[in-house]
Amino acid sequence: MKVLFIEPPKDPWFLMGEYQPPPLGILELAAYIEAKNENISIRVLDCQAERVGWKGVEEYIDSSPRHGHPKFSSNLQRLSSS
């Protein structure tokens, strides 16, 4: 099984400026799942650290190999347009 955790793109918040803390909760969860399940491949996409916008998230998902899973890009288009 493959799991992709995504820390989504965010606009800077006026109180914190450009600082975006790392997604520690996602990283801890990913590490725990990976340690407990040998058959799961986990990836984390941190859009702030990698400077990826919504279009980049869509391209990342579309370029990832999937085996029998539906495409998610239609959901991303709906989310990014709202």
Distance bins in CASP14 RR format, pairs under 12 A and 6 or more apart:
PFRMAT RR
TARGET T0000
AUTHOR 0000-0000-0000
RMODE 2
METHOD distances of the structure
MODEL  1
1 33 0 0 0 0 1 0 0 0 0 0 0
1 34 0 0 0 0 0 1 0 0 0 0 0
1 37 1 0 0 1 0 0 0 0 0 0 0
1 38 0 0 0 0 0 1 0 0 0 0 0
1 39 1 0 0 1 0 0 0 0 0 0 0
1 40 1 0 1 0 0 0 0 0 0 0 0
1 41 1 0 0 1 0 0 0 0 0 0 0
1 42 0 0 0 0 1 0 0 0 0 0 0
1 66 0 0 0 0 0 1 0 0 0 0 0
1 67 0 0 0 0 1 0 0 0 0 0 0
1 68 0 0 0 0 0 1 0 0 0 0 0
1 69 0 0 0 0 0 1 0 0 0 0 0
2 33 0 0 0 0 0 1 0 0 0 0 0
2 34 0 0 0 0 0 1 0 0 0 0 0
2 37 0 0 0 0 0 1 0 0 0 0 0
2 39 0 0 0 0 0 1 0 0 0 0 0
2 40 1 0 0 1 0 0 0 0 0 0 0
2 41 1 0 1 0 0 0 0 0 0 0 0
2 42 1 0 0 1 0 0 0 0 0 0 0
2 43 1 0 0 1 0 0 0 0 0 0 0
2 61 0 0 0 0 0 1 0 0 0 0 0
2 64 1 0 0 1 0 0 0 0 0 0 0
2 65 0 0 0 0 1 0 0 0 0 0 0
2 66 1 0 0 1 0 0 0 0 0 0 0
2 67 0 0 0 0 1 0 0 0 0 0 0
2 68 0 0 0 0 0 1 0 0 0 0 0
2 69 0 0 0 0 1 0 0 0 0 0 0
3 26 0 0 0 0 0 1 0 0 0 0 0
3 29 0 0 0 0 1 0 0 0 0 0 0
3 30 1 0 0 1 0 0 0 0 0 0 0
3 32 0 0 0 0 0 1 0 0 0 0 0
3 33 1 0 0 1 0 0 0 0 0 0 0
3 34 0 0 0 0 1 0 0 0 0 0 0
3 37 0 0 0 0 1 0 0 0 0 0 0
3 39 0 0 0 0 0 1 0 0 0 0 0
3 40 1 0 1 0 0 0 0 0 0 0 0
3 41 1 0 0 1 0 0 0 0 0 0 0
3 42 1 0 1 0 0 0 0 0 0 0 0
3 43 1 0 0 1 0 0 0 0 0 0 0
3 44 0 0 0 0 1 0 0 0 0 0 0
3 45 0 0 0 0 0 1 0 0 0 0 0
3 64 0 0 0 0 0 1 0 0 0 0 0
3 66 0 0 0 0 0 1 0 0 0 0 0
3 69 0 0 0 0 0 1 0 0 0 0 0
4 26 0 0 0 0 0 1 0 0 0 0 0
4 30 0 0 0 0 1 0 0 0 0 0 0
4 33 0 0 0 0 0 1 0 0 0 0 0
4 40 0 0 0 0 0 1 0 0 0 0 0
4 41 0 0 0 0 1 0 0 0 0 0 0
4 42 1 0 0 1 0 0 0 0 0 0 0
4 43 1 0 1 0 0 0 0 0 0 0 0
4 44 1 0 0 1 0 0 0 0 0 0 0
4 45 1 0 0 1 0 0 0 0 0 0 0
4 46 0 0 0 0 0 1 0 0 0 0 0
4 57 0 0 0 0 1 0 0 0 0 0 0
4 60 0 0 0 0 1 0 0 0 0 0 0
4 61 1 0 0 1 0 0 0 0 0 0 0
4 63 0 0 0 0 0 1 0 0 0 0 0
4 64 1 0 0 1 0 0 0 0 0 0 0
4 65 0 0 0 0 0 1 0 0 0 0 0
4 66 0 0 0 0 1 0 0 0 0 0 0
4 69 0 0 0 0 0 1 0 0 0 0 0
4 72 0 0 0 0 1 0 0 0 0 0 0
5 23 1 0 0 1 0 0 0 0 0 0 0
5 24 0 0 0 0 0 1 0 0 0 0 0
5 25 0 0 0 0 1 0 0 0 0 0 0
5 26 1 0 1 0 0 0 0 0 0 0 0
5 27 0 0 0 0 1 0 0 0 0 0 0
5 28 0 0 0 0 0 1 0 0 0 0 0
5 29 1 0 0 1 0 0 0 0 0 0 0
5 30 1 0 1 0 0 0 0 0 0 0 0
5 31 0 0 0 0 0 1 0 0 0 0 0
5 32 0 0 0 0 0 1 0 0 0 0 0
5 33 0 0 0 0 1 0 0 0 0 0 0
5 34 0 0 0 0 0 1 0 0 0 0 0
5 40 0 0 0 0 0 1 0 0 0 0 0
5 41 0 0 0 0 0 1 0 0 0 0 0
5 42 1 0 0 1 0 0 0 0 0 0 0
5 43 1 0 0 1 0 0 0 0 0 0 0
5 44 1 0 1 0 0 0 0 0 0 0 0
5 45 1 0 0 1 0 0 0 0 0 0 0
5 46 0 0 0 0 1 0 0 0 0 0 0
5 47 0 0 0 0 0 1 0 0 0 0 0
5 57 0 0 0 0 0 1 0 0 0 0 0
6 23 0 0 0 0 1 0 0 0 0 0 0
6 26 0 0 0 0 1 0 0 0 0 0 0
6 30 0 0 0 0 0 1 0 0 0 0 0
6 42 0 0 0 0 0 1 0 0 0 0 0
6 43 0 0 0 0 1 0 0 0 0 0 0
6 44 1 0 0 1 0 0 0 0 0 0 0
6 45 1 0 1 0 0 0 0 0 0 0 0
6 46 0 0 0 0 1 0 0 0 0 0 0
6 47 1 0 0 1 0 0 0 0 0 0 0
6 48 0 0 0 0 0 1 0 0 0 0 0
6 49 0 0 0 0 0 1 0 0 0 0 0
6 50 0 0 0 0 0 1 0 0 0 0 0
6 52 0 0 0 0 1 0 0 0 0 0 0
6 53 0 0 0 0 0 1 0 0 0 0 0
6 54 0 0 0 0 0 1 0 0 0 0 0
6 56 0 0 0 0 0 1 0 0 0 0 0
6 57 1 0 0 1 0 0 0 0 0 0 0
6 58 0 0 0 0 0 1 0 0 0 0 0
6 60 0 0 0 0 1 0 0 0 0 0 0
6 61 0 0 0 0 1 0 0 0 0 0 0
6 64 0 0 0 0 0 1 0 0 0 0 0
6 72 0 0 0 0 0 1 0 0 0 0 0
6 75 0 0 0 0 0 1 0 0 0 0 0
6 76 0 0 0 0 1 0 0 0 0 0 0
6 79 0 0 0 0 0 1 0 0 0 0 0
7 20 0 0 0 0 1 0 0 0 0 0 0
7 21 0 0 0 0 1 0 0 0 0 0 0
7 22 0 0 0 0 1 0 0 0 0 0 0
7 23 1 1 0 0 0 0 0 0 0 0 0
7 24 0 0 0 0 0 1 0 0 0 0 0
7 25 0 0 0 0 1 0 0 0 0 0 0
7 26 1 0 1 0 0 0 0 0 0 0 0
7 27 0 0 0 0 1 0 0 0 0 0 0
7 29 0 0 0 0 0 1 0 0 0 0 0
7 30 0 0 0 0 0 1 0 0 0 0 0
7 43 0 0 0 0 0 1 0 0 0 0 0
7 44 1 0 0 1 0 0 0 0 0 0 0
7 45 1 0 0 1 0 0 0 0 0 0 0
7 46 1 0 1 0 0 0 0 0 0 0 0
7 47 1 0 1 0 0 0 0 0 0 0 0
7 48 1 0 0 1 0 0 0 0 0 0 0
7 49 0 0 0 0 1 0 0 0 0 0 0
7 50 0 0 0 0 1 0 0 0 0 0 0
7 52 0 0 0 0 1 0 0 0 0 0 0
7 53 0 0 0 0 0 1 0 0 0 0 0
7 57 0 0 0 0 0 1 0 0 0 0 0
8 20 0 0 0 0 0 1 0 0 0 0 0
8 23 0 0 0 0 1 0 0 0 0 0 0
8 26 0 0 0 0 0 1 0 0 0 0 0
8 45 0 0 0 0 1 0 0 0 0 0 0
8 46 0 0 0 0 1 0 0 0 0 0 0
8 47 1 0 1 0 0 0 0 0 0 0 0
8 48 0 0 0 0 1 0 0 0 0 0 0
8 50 0 0 0 0 0 1 0 0 0 0 0
8 52 0 0 0 0 1 0 0 0 0 0 0
8 53 0 0 0 0 1 0 0 0 0 0 0
8 54 1 0 0 1 0 0 0 0 0 0 0
8 56 0 0 0 0 0 1 0 0 0 0 0
8 57 1 0 0 1 0 0 0 0 0 0 0
8 58 0 0 0 0 0 1 0 0 0 0 0
8 60 0 0 0 0 0 1 0 0 0 0 0
8 76 0 0 0 0 1 0 0 0 0 0 0
8 79 0 0 0 0 1 0 0 0 0 0 0
8 80 0 0 0 0 1 0 0 0 0 0 0
9 20 0 0 0 0 1 0 0 0 0 0 0
9 45 0 0 0 0 0 1 0 0 0 0 0
9 46 0 0 0 0 0 1 0 0 0 0 0
9 47 1 0 1 0 0 0 0 0 0 0 0
9 48 1 0 0 1 0 0 0 0 0 0 0
9 49 0 0 0 0 0 1 0 0 0 0 0
9 50 0 0 0 0 1 0 0 0 0 0 0
9 51 0 0 0 0 1 0 0 0 0 0 0
9 52 1 0 0 1 0 0 0 0 0 0 0
9 53 1 0 1 0 0 0 0 0 0 0 0
9 54 1 0 1 0 0 0 0 0 0 0 0
9 55 0 0 0 0 1 0 0 0 0 0 0
9 56 0 0 0 0 1 0 0 0 0 0 0
9 57 1 0 0 1 0 0 0 0 0 0 0
9 58 0 0 0 0 0 1 0 0 0 0 0
9 60 0 0 0 0 0 1 0 0 0 0 0
9 76 0 0 0 0 0 1 0 0 0 0 0
9 79 0 0 0 0 0 1 0 0 0 0 0
9 80 0 0 0 0 1 0 0 0 0 0 0
10 16 0 0 0 0 0 1 0 0 0 0 0
10 17 0 0 0 0 0 1 0 0 0 0 0
10 18 0 0 0 0 0 1 0 0 0 0 0
10 19 0 0 0 0 0 1 0 0 0 0 0
10 20 1 0 0 1 0 0 0 0 0 0 0
10 21 0 0 0 0 0 1 0 0 0 0 0
10 23 0 0 0 0 0 1 0 0 0 0 0
10 46 0 0 0 0 0 1 0 0 0 0 0
10 47 1 0 0 1 0 0 0 0 0 0 0
10 48 1 0 0 1 0 0 0 0 0 0 0
10 49 0 0 0 0 0 1 0 0 0 0 0
10 51 0 0 0 0 0 1 0 0 0 0 0
10 52 0 0 0 0 0 1 0 0 0 0 0
10 53 0 0 0 0 1 0 0 0 0 0 0
10 54 0 0 0 0 0 1 0 0 0 0 0
11 17 0 0 0 0 0 1 0 0 0 0 0
11 18 0 0 0 0 0 1 0 0 0 0 0
11 20 0 0 0 0 0 1 0 0 0 0 0
11 47 0 0 0 0 0 1 0 0 0 0 0
11 48 0 0 0 0 0 1 0 0 0 0 0
11 53 0 0 0 0 0 1 0 0 0 0 0
11 54 0 0 0 0 0 1 0 0 0 0 0
12 18 1 0 1 0 0 0 0 0 0 0 0
12 19 0 0 0 0 1 0 0 0 0 0 0
12 20 1 0 0 1 0 0 0 0 0 0 0
12 48 0 0 0 0 1 0 0 0 0 0 0
13 19 0 0 0 0 1 0 0 0 0 0 0
13 20 0 0 0 0 1 0 0 0 0 0 0
13 21 0 0 0 0 0 1 0 0 0 0 0
13 48 0 0 0 0 0 1 0 0 0 0 0
16 48 0 0 0 0 0 1 0 0 0 0 0
17 48 0 0 0 0 0 1 0 0 0 0 0
18 48 0 0 0 0 1 0 0 0 0 0 0
18 51 0 0 0 0 0 1 0 0 0 0 0
19 48 0 0 0 0 1 0 0 0 0 0 0
20 46 0 0 0 0 1 0 0 0 0 0 0
20 47 0 0 0 0 1 0 0 0 0 0 0
20 48 1 0 1 0 0 0 0 0 0 0 0
20 49 0 0 0 0 1 0 0 0 0 0 0
20 50 0 0 0 0 0 1 0 0 0 0 0
20 51 0 0 0 0 0 1 0 0 0 0 0
21 27 0 0 0 0 0 1 0 0 0 0 0
21 46 0 0 0 0 0 1 0 0 0 0 0
21 48 0 0 0 0 1 0 0 0 0 0 0
21 49 0 0 0 0 0 1 0 0 0 0 0
22 28 0 0 0 0 0 1 0 0 0 0 0
22 44 0 0 0 0 1 0 0 0 0 0 0
22 46 1 0 0 1 0 0 0 0 0 0 0
22 47 0 0 0 0 0 1 0 0 0 0 0
22 48 0 0 0 0 1 0 0 0 0 0 0
22 49 1 0 0 1 0 0 0 0 0 0 0
22 50 0 0 0 0 0 1 0 0 0 0 0
23 29 0 0 0 0 1 0 0 0 0 0 0
23 30 0 0 0 0 1 0 0 0 0 0 0
23 31 0 0 0 0 0 1 0 0 0 0 0
23 44 1 0 0 1 0 0 0 0 0 0 0
23 45 0 0 0 0 1 0 0 0 0 0 0
23 46 1 0 1 0 0 0 0 0 0 0 0
23 47 0 0 0 0 1 0 0 0 0 0 0
23 48 0 0 0 0 1 0 0 0 0 0 0
23 49 0 0 0 0 1 0 0 0 0 0 0
23 50 0 0 0 0 0 1 0 0 0 0 0
24 30 0 0 0 0 0 1 0 0 0 0 0
24 31 0 0 0 0 0 1 0 0 0 0 0
24 44 0 0 0 0 0 1 0 0 0 0 0
24 46 0 0 0 0 0 1 0 0 0 0 0
25 31 0 0 0 0 1 0 0 0 0 0 0
25 32 0 0 0 0 1 0 0 0 0 0 0
25 33 0 0 0 0 0 1 0 0 0 0 0
25 44 0 0 0 0 0 1 0 0 0 0 0
25 46 0 0 0 0 0 1 0 0 0 0 0
26 32 0 0 0 0 0 1 0 0 0 0 0
26 33 0 0 0 0 0 1 0 0 0 0 0
26 42 0 0 0 0 0 1 0 0 0 0 0
26 43 0 0 0 0 0 1 0 0 0 0 0
26 44 1 0 1 0 0 0 0 0 0 0 0
26 45 0 0 0 0 1 0 0 0 0 0 0
26 46 1 0 0 1 0 0 0 0 0 0 0
26 47 0 0 0 0 0 1 0 0 0 0 0
26 48 0 0 0 0 0 1 0 0 0 0 0
26 49 0 0 0 0 0 1 0 0 0 0 0
27 33 0 0 0 0 0 1 0 0 0 0 0
27 34 0 0 0 0 0 1 0 0 0 0 0
27 42 0 0 0 0 0 1 0 0 0 0 0
27 43 0 0 0 0 0 1 0 0 0 0 0
27 44 1 0 0 1 0 0 0 0 0 0 0
27 45 0 0 0 0 0 1 0 0 0 0 0
27 46 0 0 0 0 1 0 0 0 0 0 0
27 49 0 0 0 0 0 1 0 0 0 0 0
28 34 0 0 0 0 0 1 0 0 0 0 0
28 35 0 0 0 0 0 1 0 0 0 0 0
28 42 0 0 0 0 0 1 0 0 0 0 0
28 44 0 0 0 0 0 1 0 0 0 0 0
29 35 0 0 0 0 0 1 0 0 0 0 0
29 36 0 0 0 0 0 1 0 0 0 0 0
29 40 0 0 0 0 0 1 0 0 0 0 0
29 42 0 0 0 0 1 0 0 0 0 0 0
29 44 0 0 0 0 1 0 0 0 0 0 0
30 36 0 0 0 0 0 1 0 0 0 0 0
30 37 0 0 0 0 0 1 0 0 0 0 0
30 40 0 0 0 0 1 0 0 0 0 0 0
30 41 0 0 0 0 0 1 0 0 0 0 0
30 42 1 0 1 0 0 0 0 0 0 0 0
30 43 0 0 0 0 1 0 0 0 0 0 0
30 44 1 0 1 0 0 0 0 0 0 0 0
30 45 0 0 0 0 0 1 0 0 0 0 0
30 46 0 0 0 0 0 1 0 0 0 0 0
31 37 0 0 0 0 0 1 0 0 0 0 0
31 40 0 0 0 0 0 1 0 0 0 0 0
31 42 0 0 0 0 1 0 0 0 0 0 0
31 44 0 0 0 0 1 0 0 0 0 0 0
32 40 0 0 0 0 0 1 0 0 0 0 0
32 42 0 0 0 0 1 0 0 0 0 0 0
33 39 0 0 0 0 0 1 0 0 0 0 0
33 40 1 0 0 1 0 0 0 0 0 0 0
33 41 0 0 0 0 0 1 0 0 0 0 0
33 42 1 0 0 1 0 0 0 0 0 0 0
33 43 0 0 0 0 0 1 0 0 0 0 0
33 44 0 0 0 0 0 1 0 0 0 0 0
34 40 1 0 0 1 0 0 0 0 0 0 0
34 41 0 0 0 0 1 0 0 0 0 0 0
34 42 1 0 1 0 0 0 0 0 0 0 0
34 43 0 0 0 0 0 1 0 0 0 0 0
34 44 0 0 0 0 0 1 0 0 0 0 0
35 42 0 0 0 0 0 1 0 0 0 0 0
36 42 0 0 0 0 0 1 0 0 0 0 0
41 64 0 0 0 0 0 1 0 0 0 0 0
41 65 0 0 0 0 0 1 0 0 0 0 0
41 66 0 0 0 0 0 1 0 0 0 0 0
41 67 0 0 0 0 0 1 0 0 0 0 0
43 50 0 0 0 0 0 1 0 0 0 0 0
43 60 0 0 0 0 1 0 0 0 0 0 0
43 61 0 0 0 0 0 1 0 0 0 0 0
43 64 0 0 0 0 1 0 0 0 0 0 0
43 65 0 0 0 0 0 1 0 0 0 0 0
44 50 0 0 0 0 0 1 0 0 0 0 0
44 60 0 0 0 0 0 1 0 0 0 0 0
45 51 0 0 0 0 0 1 0 0 0 0 0
45 52 1 0 0 1 0 0 0 0 0 0 0
45 53 0 0 0 0 0 1 0 0 0 0 0
45 54 0 0 0 0 0 1 0 0 0 0 0
45 56 0 0 0 0 1 0 0 0 0 0 0
45 57 1 0 0 1 0 0 0 0 0 0 0
45 58 0 0 0 0 0 1 0 0 0 0 0
45 59 0 0 0 0 0 1 0 0 0 0 0
45 60 1 0 1 0 0 0 0 0 0 0 0
45 61 0 0 0 0 1 0 0 0 0 0 0
45 63 0 0 0 0 0 1 0 0 0 0 0
45 64 0 0 0 0 1 0 0 0 0 0 0
46 52 0 0 0 0 1 0 0 0 0 0 0
46 53 0 0 0 0 0 1 0 0 0 0 0
46 57 0 0 0 0 0 1 0 0 0 0 0
46 60 0 0 0 0 0 1 0 0 0 0 0
47 53 1 0 1 0 0 0 0 0 0 0 0
47 54 0 0 0 0 1 0 0 0 0 0 0
47 55 0 0 0 0 0 1 0 0 0 0 0
47 56 0 0 0 0 1 0 0 0 0 0 0
47 57 1 0 0 1 0 0 0 0 0 0 0
47 58 0 0 0 0 0 1 0 0 0 0 0
47 59 0 0 0 0 0 1 0 0 0 0 0
47 60 0 0 0 0 1 0 0 0 0 0 0
48 57 0 0 0 0 0 1 0 0 0 0 0
50 56 0 0 0 0 1 0 0 0 0 0 0
50 57 0 0 0 0 0 1 0 0 0 0 0
50 60 0 0 0 0 1 0 0 0 0 0 0
51 57 0 0 0 0 0 1 0 0 0 0 0
52 58 0 0 0 0 1 0 0 0 0 0 0
52 59 0 0 0 0 1 0 0 0 0 0 0
52 60 1 0 0 1 0 0 0 0 0 0 0
52 61 0 0 0 0 0 1 0 0 0 0 0
53 59 0 0 0 0 1 0 0 0 0 0 0
53 60 0 0 0 0 1 0 0 0 0 0 0
53 76 0 0 0 0 0 1 0 0 0 0 0
53 80 0 0 0 0 1 0 0 0 0 0 0
54 60 0 0 0 0 0 1 0 0 0 0 0
54 61 0 0 0 0 0 1 0 0 0 0 0
54 73 0 0 0 0 0 1 0 0 0 0 0
54 75 0 0 0 0 0 1 0 0 0 0 0
54 76 1 0 0 1 0 0 0 0 0 0 0
54 77 0 0 0 0 1 0 0 0 0 0 0
54 78 0 0 0 0 0 1 0 0 0 0 0
54 79 1 0 0 1 0 0 0 0 0 0 0
54 80 1 0 1 0 0 0 0 0 0 0 0
54 81 0 0 0 0 1 0 0 0 0 0 0
54 82 0 0 0 0 0 1 0 0 0 0 0
55 61 0 0 0 0 0 1 0 0 0 0 0
55 62 0 0 0 0 0 1 0 0 0 0 0
55 73 0 0 0 0 0 1 0 0 0 0 0
55 76 0 0 0 0 1 0 0 0 0 0 0
55 77 0 0 0 0 1 0 0 0 0 0 0
55 80 1 0 0 1 0 0 0 0 0 0 0
55 81 0 0 0 0 0 1 0 0 0 0 0
56 62 0 0 0 0 1 0 0 0 0 0 0
56 63 0 0 0 0 1 0 0 0 0 0 0
56 64 0 0 0 0 0 1 0 0 0 0 0
56 73 0 0 0 0 0 1 0 0 0 0 0
56 76 0 0 0 0 1 0 0 0 0 0 0
56 80 0 0 0 0 0 1 0 0 0 0 0
57 63 0 0 0 0 0 1 0 0 0 0 0
57 64 0 0 0 0 0 1 0 0 0 0 0
57 72 0 0 0 0 1 0 0 0 0 0 0
57 73 0 0 0 0 1 0 0 0 0 0 0
57 75 0 0 0 0 0 1 0 0 0 0 0
57 76 1 0 0 1 0 0 0 0 0 0 0
57 77 0 0 0 0 0 1 0 0 0 0 0
57 79 0 0 0 0 1 0 0 0 0 0 0
57 80 0 0 0 0 1 0 0 0 0 0 0
58 64 0 0 0 0 0 1 0 0 0 0 0
58 71 0 0 0 0 1 0 0 0 0 0 0
58 72 0 0 0 0 1 0 0 0 0 0 0
58 73 1 0 1 0 0 0 0 0 0 0 0
58 74 0 0 0 0 1 0 0 0 0 0 0
58 75 0 0 0 0 1 0 0 0 0 0 0
58 76 1 0 1 0 0 0 0 0 0 0 0
58 77 1 0 0 1 0 0 0 0 0 0 0
58 78 0 0 0 0 0 1 0 0 0 0 0
58 79 0 0 0 0 1 0 0 0 0 0 0
58 80 1 0 0 1 0 0 0 0 0 0 0
58 81 0 0 0 0 0 1 0 0 0 0 0
59 72 0 0 0 0 0 1 0 0 0 0 0
59 73 0 0 0 0 1 0 0 0 0 0 0
59 76 0 0 0 0 1 0 0 0 0 0 0
60 72 0 0 0 0 0 1 0 0 0 0 0
60 73 0 0 0 0 0 1 0 0 0 0 0
60 76 0 0 0 0 0 1 0 0 0 0 0
61 69 0 0 0 0 0 1 0 0 0 0 0
61 70 0 0 0 0 0 1 0 0 0 0 0
61 71 1 0 0 1 0 0 0 0 0 0 0
61 72 1 0 1 0 0 0 0 0 0 0 0
61 73 1 0 0 1 0 0 0 0 0 0 0
61 74 0 0 0 0 0 1 0 0 0 0 0
61 75 0 0 0 0 1 0 0 0 0 0 0
61 76 1 0 0 1 0 0 0 0 0 0 0
61 77 0 0 0 0 0 1 0 0 0 0 0
61 79 0 0 0 0 0 1 0 0 0 0 0
62 69 0 0 0 0 0 1 0 0 0 0 0
62 71 1 0 0 1 0 0 0 0 0 0 0
62 72 0 0 0 0 1 0 0 0 0 0 0
62 73 1 0 1 0 0 0 0 0 0 0 0
62 74 0 0 0 0 0 1 0 0 0 0 0
62 76 0 0 0 0 1 0 0 0 0 0 0
62 77 0 0 0 0 0 1 0 0 0 0 0
63 71 0 0 0 0 0 1 0 0 0 0 0
63 73 0 0 0 0 0 1 0 0 0 0 0
64 71 0 0 0 0 0 1 0 0 0 0 0
64 72 0 0 0 0 1 0 0 0 0 0 0
64 73 0 0 0 0 0 1 0 0 0 0 0
66 72 0 0 0 0 1 0 0 0 0 0 0
66 73 0 0 0 0 0 1 0 0 0 0 0
71 77 0 0 0 0 0 1 0 0 0 0 0
72 78 0 0 0 0 0 1 0 0 0 0 0
72 79 0 0 0 0 1 0 0 0 0 0 0
73 79 0 0 0 0 0 1 0 0 0 0 0
73 80 0 0 0 0 0 1 0 0 0 0 0
74 80 0 0 0 0 0 1 0 0 0 0 0
74 81 0 0 0 0 0 1 0 0 0 0 0
75 81 0 0 0 0 0 1 0 0 0 0 0
75 82 0 0 0 0 0 1 0 0 0 0 0
76 82 0 0 0 0 0 1 0 0 0 0 0
END
